[in-house]
Amino acid sequence: MKFKVNAIEFYEGINPVLSVVPSRTTLPVLTNFILDVKKEGISAYATDLEVSVMVKTHGEVEEEGKIGLPAKSFGEIMKNIDGDVEFELLESHLYCRYPRGRVSFPVIMPEDYPEAIIPSKEGGFEIERVTLAAMVEKTVFATASSERVARRAMVGVLFHIEDDTLKLVASDGTRLAFVSRKIEGGEPIKVIVPPQVLNFIKKMDDEKITVKIEEGRIGISGENMTVSARLIEEEYPDYEAVIPWDNDKILRIEKEKLVNVIKRVSIFATPQAKGIEFSLTPERMVVKAQSEMGEAEEELEGEFDGTGIDVTFNYQMLLEIIRRIEDERIEITLKEPASPTLIRGEGREDQFYLLMPLVGI
């Protein structure tokens, strides 16, 4: 094996692969990644046995070869070199020569590394990368952490395709995020995707990407990067059954005005519960908080329809939701102080959020 690359470009190209390599593992071989050097291009691959990433990059290849390399030390060297780097495999080490220096890396045989399991693009559906990335950003934050939830299904994001519509749903039991977009060519599916694999979408630079579900795995492919992961083999809770479309108390307000009020009042919320109270009537709408640090009360400029209600929310969760709504005006619909609250852009049904109020604080 013998080839030459620009260090910065090469590092940027393989960095998604290096990022999936586990820092701690009971299988030492997983601290490596595979480098496959061919005349037609260079590819790199790594896995932590749950998520796998393969990328294609380029260089000047004189002799082909395929080896495994220690990911951490290789990445540290590459990101700190400016200029061209020449590589040559001699016996059991890959030698790296750069201006005024040389290092060598021990190699492993590719047969000792887990085989790449990458679903093909055939049979999947295409979607604009920015569209899917935006859908993920609007939902993935609401997934449960594995340490805090009894149902493993809620650690992932539900991909639900029906009637040429892709729906993404995430929930941790306290909040729920939903977003949908029209697609072409997607077969009906209902699978749970681990959030780690979805974070790689923003690292792709393609206009369109392909999503493929195959044999218990999801594959997301662009021209130069493919990422795949095992699906979470659980049944997702019936999210449609808990959407409170019949909430009859409606607050309509400009998004930025509400955000600014919450920021000011929340300064005086208790650090533990982070609760702020909304006291809403058609005549007067107030947000207030009280703690050892003092108290605050501020009126809202908006419209409220329905009978009066006093309801308390975790302000951090509320802001996380509101900031992901792009509409200038939002509506918050309520029913009872302890029942789910529906939050969305005014009149929107393709993106909405549920948030459980705080009770007994």
C-alpha positions as a printed NumPy array, in Angstrom:
array([[  0.   ,   0.   ,   0.   ],
       [  1.312,   3.41 ,  -0.984],
       [ -0.634,   6.65 ,  -1.426],
       [ -0.573,  10.417,  -0.927],
       [ -3.25 ,  12.788,   0.427],
       [ -3.735,  16.328,   1.655],
       [ -3.848,  15.918,   5.445],
       [ -6.626,  18.437,   6.17 ],
       [ -8.909,  17.246,   3.366],
       [ -8.261,  13.62 ,   4.272],
       [ -9.04 ,  14.183,   7.947],
       [-12.262,  16.055,   7.145],
       [-13.267,  13.225,   4.829],
       [-12.764,  10.39 ,   7.318],
       [-13.77 ,  12.259,  10.493],
       [-17.35 ,  10.871,  10.496],
       [-15.838,   7.391,  10.562],
       [-13.462,   8.236,  13.402],
       [-16.343,   9.709,  15.414],
       [-18.169,   6.382,  15.626],
       [-15.147,   4.56 ,  17.097],
       [-15.886,   3.92 ,  20.803],
       [-13.491,   5.422,  23.329],
       [-14.163,   2.525,  25.683],
       [-15.048,  -0.994,  24.627],
       [-14.702,  -4.562,  25.782],
       [-13.561,  -5.432,  22.235],
       [-10.173,  -3.746,  21.654],
       [-10.413,  -4.308,  17.886],
       [-13.222,  -1.72 ,  17.751],
       [-10.759,   1.068,  18.631],
       [ -9.511,   0.712,  15.042],
       [-11.02 ,   1.621,  11.691],
       [-10.599,   0.096,   8.249],
       [ -8.85 ,   1.93 ,   5.424],
       [ -9.382,   0.517,   1.936],
       [ -7.081,   2.136,  -0.653],
       [ -7.862,   1.541,  -4.329],
       [ -6.952,   3.264,  -7.567],
       [-10.539,   4.438,  -8.055],
       [-10.735,   5.935,  -4.572],
       [-10.129,   5.551,  -0.858],
       [-12.79 ,   4.42 ,   1.587],
       [-12.863,   4.195,   5.384],
       [-15.188,   2.223,   7.638],
       [-15.831,   1.855,  11.376],
       [-18.477,   0.442,  13.694],
       [-19.305,   0.238,  17.379],
       [-21.533,  -2.786,  16.552],
       [-24.648,  -0.596,  16.75 ],
       [-23.839,   2.209,  14.299],
       [-21.614,   1.781,  11.232],
       [-20.195,   4.525,   9.006],
       [-18.487,   4.261,   5.628],
       [-17.073,   7.214,   3.68 ],
       [-15.37 ,   7.691,   0.341],
       [-12.54 ,  10.138,  -0.156],
       [ -9.689,  10.605,  -2.608],
       [ -5.927,  10.681,  -2.941],
       [ -3.069,   9.746,  -5.251],
       [ -2.833,   5.955,  -5.061],
       [  0.347,   4.194,  -6.182],
       [ -0.238,   0.805,  -4.547],
       [ -3.552,  -0.576,  -3.322],
       [ -4.194,  -2.206,   0.039],
       [ -6.611,  -2.698,   2.927],
       [ -5.676,  -2.431,   6.629],
       [ -6.969,  -1.535,  10.073],
       [ -5.511,   1.438,  11.944],
       [ -5.813,   2.835,  15.505],
       [ -8.472,   5.534,  15.154],
       [ -7.558,   7.901,  17.986],
       [ -3.84 ,   8.341,  17.268],
       [ -4.361,   8.396,  13.501],
       [ -6.997,  11.124,  13.782],
       [ -4.898,  13.226,  16.159],
       [ -1.945,  13.16 ,  13.762],
       [ -4.011,  13.972,  10.668],
       [ -5.816,  16.962,  12.148],
       [ -2.524,  18.506,  13.257],
       [ -0.655,  18.268,   9.942],
       [ -0.813,  21.008,   7.331],
       [  0.127,  19.915,   3.825],
       [  0.549,  16.68 ,   1.909],
       [  1.195,  13.35 ,   3.57 ],
       [  2.689,  10.214,   2.03 ],
       [  1.753,   6.775,   3.36 ],
       [  3.512,   3.472,   2.807],
       [  2.834,   0.063,   4.32 ],
       [  5.988,  -1.769,   5.334],
       [  5.443,  -5.117,   7.02 ],
       [  3.216,  -4.516,  10.09 ],
       [  3.291,  -0.697,  10.177],
       [  1.911,   2.121,   8.06 ],
       [  4.506,   4.878,   7.751],
       [  3.333,   8.474,   7.434],
       [  5.784,  11.027,   6.067],
       [  5.009,  14.725,   6.153],
       [  7.104,  17.929,   5.952],
       [  9.822,  17.699,   8.626],
       [  8.425,  14.569,  10.253],
       [  7.493,  10.905,  10.18 ],
       [  5.285,   8.64 ,  12.302],
       [  4.245,   5.012,  12.054],
       [  1.076,   3.19 ,  13.06 ],
       [  0.677,  -0.502,  13.883],
       [ -1.868,  -2.135,  11.62 ],
       [ -4.338,  -4.966,  12.013],
       [ -5.604,  -7.285,   9.32 ],
       [ -9.058,  -6.344,   8.007],
       [-10.219,  -9.944,   8.575],
       [ -9.949,  -9.305,  12.321],
       [-12.409,  -6.417,  12.163],
       [-16.249,  -6.816,  12.08 ],
       [-17.58 ,  -6.953,   8.538],
       [-19.286,  -3.866,   7.148],
       [-23.079,  -4.248,   7.131],
       [-24.326,  -1.469,   4.885],
       [-27.813,  -1.705,   3.297],
       [-27.883,  -0.991,  -0.424],
       [-29.703,   2.033,  -1.875],
       [-32.002,  -0.118,  -4.019],
       [-35.572,  -0.185,  -2.78 ],
       [-35.247,   2.767,  -0.437],
       [-36.784,   6.21 ,  -0.751],
       [-35.129,   9.497,  -1.639],
       [-35.545,  12.656,   0.368],
       [-33.848,  16.046,   0.367],
       [-31.093,  15.959,   2.955],
       [-31.971,  19.349,   4.428],
       [-35.595,  18.241,   4.812],
       [-34.729,  15.097,   6.761],
       [-32.081,  16.924,   8.797],
       [-34.671,  19.537,   9.78 ],
       [-37.206,  16.849,  10.7  ],
       [-34.638,  15.172,  12.918],
       [-33.674,  18.449,  14.597],
       [-37.326,  19.154,  15.389],
       [-37.895,  15.766,  17.053],
       [-34.763,  13.986,  18.28 ],
       [-34.351,  16.261,  21.316],
       [-37.521,  14.739,  22.806],
       [-36.221,  11.158,  22.93 ],
       [-35.704,   9.61 ,  26.337],
       [-32.264,   8.865,  27.689],
       [-31.67 ,   5.148,  28.257],
       [-31.043,   5.818,  31.949],
       [-34.411,   7.49 ,  32.518],
       [-36.976,   5.36 ,  30.719],
       [-38.385,   1.892,  31.266],
       [-39.531,   1.412,  27.657],
       [-36.547,   1.1  ,  25.334],
       [-38.71 ,   2.121,  22.367],
       [-38.765,   5.698,  23.617],
       [-34.972,   5.968,  23.393],
       [-35.383,   6.12 ,  19.602],
       [-37.244,   8.1  ,  16.948],
       [-40.257,   6.512,  15.282],
       [-40.139,   6.526,  11.462],
       [-43.723,   6.037,  10.325],
       [-44.518,   6.027,   6.604],
       [-48.086,   5.86 ,   5.326],
       [-49.955,   7.486,   2.429],
       [-46.703,   8.861,   0.924],
       [-46.003,  10.745,   4.145],
       [-42.992,  10.353,   6.43 ],
       [-43.774,  11.002,  10.091],
       [-41.11 ,  11.322,  12.784],
       [-42.161,  10.985,  16.417],
       [-40.124,  11.194,  19.615],
       [-41.2  ,  11.199,  23.25 ],
       [-39.777,  10.769,  26.729],
       [-43.165,  10.501,  28.434],
       [-43.195,  14.144,  29.505],
       [-43.088,  15.666,  26.029],
       [-43.789,  14.458,  22.508],
       [-42.521,  15.827,  19.188],
       [-44.176,  15.189,  15.816],
       [-43.265,  16.32 ,  12.314],
       [-44.393,  15.036,   8.907],
       [-43.46 ,  15.654,   5.275],
       [-44.632,  14.267,   1.939],
       [-42.24 ,  11.845,   0.203],
       [-42.218,   9.754,  -2.97 ],
       [-41.628,   6.037,  -3.181],
       [-41.605,   5.097,   0.49 ],
       [-43.121,   1.738,   1.388],
       [-45.351,   1.723,   4.508],
       [-43.148,   1.17 ,   7.569],
       [-43.203,   1.73 ,  11.299],
       [-39.711,   1.345,  12.78 ],
       [-37.734,   2.835,  15.66 ],
       [-34.388,   4.408,  14.769],
       [-31.604,   5.057,  17.312],
       [-30.839,   8.798,  17.459],
       [-27.072,   8.298,  17.077],
       [-27.428,   7.352,  13.406],
       [-29.609,  10.383,  12.66 ],
       [-26.95 ,  12.809,  13.869],
       [-24.792,  11.905,  10.869],
       [-27.285,  13.384,   8.394],
       [-26.031,  16.922,   9.09 ],
       [-22.486,  15.761,   8.246],
       [-23.509,  14.829,   4.699],
       [-23.3  ,  17.419,   1.94 ],
       [-25.645,  15.84 ,  -0.606],
       [-28.737,  17.472,  -2.046],
       [-30.682,  14.21 ,  -1.774],
       [-30.06 ,  11.099,   0.295],
       [-31.517,   7.584,   0.253],
       [-33.1  ,   5.894,   3.258],
       [-33.387,   2.106,   3.22 ],
       [-34.881,  -0.262,   5.798],
       [-33.554,  -3.789,   5.41 ],
       [-33.274,  -6.825,   7.685],
       [-33.574,  -4.985,  10.956],
       [-31.304,  -2.104,   9.971],
       [-31.631,   1.415,   8.608],
       [-29.208,   2.714,   6.007],
       [-28.872,   6.403,   5.107],
       [-26.737,   6.999,   2.031],
       [-25.296,   9.972,   0.21 ],
       [-22.732,  10.006,  -2.561],
       [-19.709,   9.829,  -0.271],
       [-21.12 ,   8.642,   3.059],
       [-23.327,   5.794,   4.217],
       [-24.379,   5.281,   7.817],
       [-26.367,   2.35 ,   9.138],
       [-27.633,   1.09 ,  12.469],
       [-29.666,  -1.63 ,  14.045],
       [-33.29 ,  -0.705,  14.532],
       [-34.732,  -0.795,  18.04 ],
       [-36.871,  -3.925,  17.991],
       [-39.729,  -2.693,  20.166],
       [-43.31 ,  -1.579,  19.622],
       [-43.732,   2.174,  19.819],
       [-46.578,   3.5  ,  22.009],
       [-49.726,   4.584,  20.172],
       [-48.846,   8.263,  19.898],
       [-51.944,   9.124,  17.862],
       [-54.19 ,   8.089,  20.763],
       [-52.711,  10.717,  23.1  ],
       [-52.902,  13.769,  20.826],
       [-55.416,  16.107,  22.539],
       [-57.132,  17.578,  19.507],
       [-60.141,  18.318,  21.72 ],
       [-58.303,  20.803,  23.952],
       [-60.709,  23.751,  24.144],
       [-58.626,  26.516,  25.755],
       [-56.472,  28.281,  23.16 ],
       [-53.666,  30.803,  23.596],
       [-52.521,  32.494,  20.385],
       [-49.418,  34.659,  20.611],
       [-46.381,  35.882,  18.687],
       [-43.528,  33.461,  19.181],
       [-40.759,  35.965,  19.958],
       [-42.874,  37.883,  22.465],
       [-43.617,  34.672,  24.355],
       [-39.977,  33.583,  24.314],
       [-38.844,  36.911,  25.743],
       [-41.42 ,  36.811,  28.532],
       [-40.405,  33.277,  29.481],
       [-36.73 ,  34.264,  29.553],
       [-37.383,  37.152,  31.925],
       [-39.801,  35.421,  34.28 ],
       [-37.852,  32.135,  34.417],
       [-34.939,  33.9  ,  36.132],
       [-37.007,  33.553,  39.32 ],
       [-38.07 ,  29.914,  38.814],
       [-36.889,  27.323,  41.31 ],
       [-33.682,  25.622,  40.112],
       [-35.101,  22.141,  40.773],
       [-38.57 ,  22.176,  39.175],
       [-37.893,  25.097,  36.785],
       [-41.601,  25.85 ,  36.923],
       [-43.325,  28.982,  35.624],
       [-47.072,  29.449,  35.965],
       [-49.442,  30.619,  33.254],
       [-52.637,  32.203,  34.593],
       [-54.922,  32.61 ,  31.582],
       [-58.341,  34.194,  31.176],
       [-59.911,  36.045,  28.223],
       [-59.467,  39.283,  30.162],
       [-55.889,  38.849,  31.423],
       [-52.965,  36.544,  30.677],
       [-50.051,  36.414,  33.101],
       [-46.828,  34.428,  33.444],
       [-45.225,  34.308,  36.888],
       [-42.543,  32.597,  38.936],
       [-41.408,  32.7  ,  42.536],
       [-38.398,  31.337,  44.431],
       [-35.845,  32.315,  47.068],
       [-34.309,  34.622,  44.462],
       [-37.462,  36.708,  44.258],
       [-40.576,  36.761,  42.123],
       [-41.703,  37.969,  38.724],
       [-45.017,  38.522,  36.976],
       [-45.567,  39.716,  33.423],
       [-48.628,  40.089,  31.219],
       [-48.798,  38.439,  27.818],
       [-49.804,  40.221,  24.616],
       [-51.964,  37.669,  22.865],
       [-55.426,  36.17 ,  22.563],
       [-57.032,  33.561,  24.795],
       [-60.252,  31.686,  24.06 ],
       [-61.941,  29.523,  26.673],
       [-62.552,  29.388,  30.38 ],
       [-59.749,  30.435,  32.717],
       [-56.932,  28.07 ,  33.667],
       [-53.788,  28.114,  35.828],
       [-51.092,  25.76 ,  34.555],
       [-47.37 ,  25.338,  35.299],
       [-44.636,  24.228,  32.889],
       [-40.948,  23.395,  33.048],
       [-39.711,  26.505,  31.261],
       [-36.639,  24.802,  29.755],
       [-38.762,  22.134,  28.077],
       [-41.227,  24.777,  26.921],
       [-38.47 ,  26.884,  25.346],
       [-36.937,  23.831,  23.667],
       [-40.266,  23.257,  21.949],
       [-41.08 ,  26.854,  21.035],
       [-37.645,  27.467,  19.494],
       [-38.211,  24.586,  17.075],
       [-41.378,  26.154,  15.693],
       [-40.566,  28.383,  12.734],
       [-43.953,  30.099,  12.49 ],
       [-44.186,  33.694,  13.707],
       [-47.356,  32.937,  15.674],
       [-47.96 ,  29.882,  17.797],
       [-50.972,  28.432,  19.534],
       [-51.023,  26.567,  22.805],
       [-54.164,  24.539,  23.488],
       [-55.043,  23.27 ,  26.957],
       [-57.823,  21.417,  28.741],
       [-56.992,  20.83 ,  32.41 ],
       [-54.015,  21.827,  34.594],
       [-52.72 ,  18.232,  34.606],
       [-53.582,  17.135,  31.05 ],
       [-51.354,  17.218,  27.93 ],
       [-50.865,  20.62 ,  26.302],
       [-50.667,  20.88 ,  22.503],
       [-48.184,  23.41 ,  21.098],
       [-47.793,  24.226,  17.395],
       [-47.505,  26.903,  14.779],
       [-50.907,  28.504,  14.348],
       [-53.171,  26.082,  12.462],
       [-50.346,  23.61 ,  11.685],
       [-50.89 ,  19.85 ,  11.731],
       [-47.59 ,  18.736,  10.147],
       [-45.55 ,  19.77 ,  13.201],
       [-46.698,  19.857,  16.803],
       [-45.589,  19.116,  20.341],
       [-47.185,  17.81 ,  23.523],
       [-45.976,  18.882,  26.947],
       [-47.179,  17.621,  30.304],
       [-47.664,  20.393,  32.883],
       [-45.98 ,  20.275,  36.268],
       [-48.342,  19.301,  39.097],
       [-47.973,  19.674,  42.845],
       [-44.911,  21.943,  42.978]])
